[in-house]
Amino acid sequence: MCGCGEITSRHTLKTGHILLVRRGRRLAKLRHIGEKVTAESSTIGSNVKIGDRVKLNNVVVMDSVSIGRNAVLQIISGVGATIGEICNLKDCQVGGMCMVVNGAKTVEKGERGVSCLID
């Protein structure tokens, strides 16, 4: 693993403590990083697509995950998972190759029912 402060290309990923998983001797390559993405205390695998205005806090994102724009995440996601746009997920796990629909939210403490649909 290797710690990174900031990654700059066309867009900037603002980070606190982010780890990009190493493959051999090279850092894992991200497929796409959107504009105004923030990440703190997170670990991101290779071939990950992150949409615009995504906020990652204490997340573990495995390889080949796709995260839609305007998502706020505090989760662990499995390999190949797809997380839709405008999702707000906290304290949950998304299994490998699963899909979270657009606009999904986790249930807050004290609420009843399920507001997060995962295929």
N, C-alpha and C positions, 0 to 999 in steps of 0.2 A: 504494500500500500504506500501511497505517496501523498503528502499533504500539499494543498494548493491554496494560494491566497486569492488569485484572480486569473481568470482566463479571458483573453481578449482576442477577438477576430473582428467580424463586422459588428457583433453585439458583445455586450459585457455581462458576465455572470458575476454578480456581487456575492461574495461568500464570507462566512465567518470561518467555520472549520468544515471543509468539504474534502472528502477522499474520493479520488478516482481510482478504481480498481486497476491494478497493473496486469498486463498480459505479457508474459515473458519479461523483457526489459523495457518495454514501452508502456506509456500510459494508455489506458483504454480510450478509444475515440468515441466521441459523442456524435450521433447522427445529425442532430439539429438542436440548437439552443435558441429560443425565441428572445425577444426584446424584454428588458426589465424583469429578468428572472432573478430571484433571490433564494439563497440556500444557506442554512446554518446547521452545523453539526450533522452533516448528511454524508452518505456513501452512495456513489452512483457507479453502476456498471457500464459496460461498453455497449455501443450501438443503441443508445437511448435517445429518444426524441422528446424535447421539452418545449411546450408551446409558450406563447407570449404571456407575460405577467403572472407566471407561476411562482408560488411561494412554497418552499420546501423547508421544513423544520424537523430535525431529528428523524429523517427518513432513511430507509435502506431501499434503494431502487436497483433491482437485479438487471441483468443483460436484456437487451431488446425490448425494453418497456417504452410505451408511448403515453405521454401525458398531455392532455388537451389544454387549451389556453384558459387563463383565469382560474386555475385550480389552486386550492390551498390544501396542502397535504402534511400529515404527521402520521405516517404509516410505514408498513413494510410491504413491498410489492414483489411478487414472484416473477420468474423469467417469462418474458413475452406478454405480460399483462398490458391491457389498454385501459387508461383512465380517461373518461370523457371530459368535455369542457365544463367549466363553472362548477366543478365538484369541490366539496368541502369535507374531507375525510380525516378523522382523528382517531387515534388509538384503535386501529384495526389492521387486518392483514388482507391483502388481495392475492389470491392464489395465482400460480403460474398459468398463463394462457387464458386467464379470465378477463372479462370486460365489464367495466363499471359504466353505466349509462350517464349521459350528459345531465348535469344538475343534481347528481346524487349527493346526499348529506348523511353523515352518521347521526344516530339518535343521541340527543343530550341526556344526561342523567335525569331521571325522574319522568321522562317521556315514555309513552307506550307505543309499541308498533315498530315497524321497520321503514326507514326512509331511504335506505341505500339498497338498490337492486344490483346484484352482481350475477352475471350469467356464468 
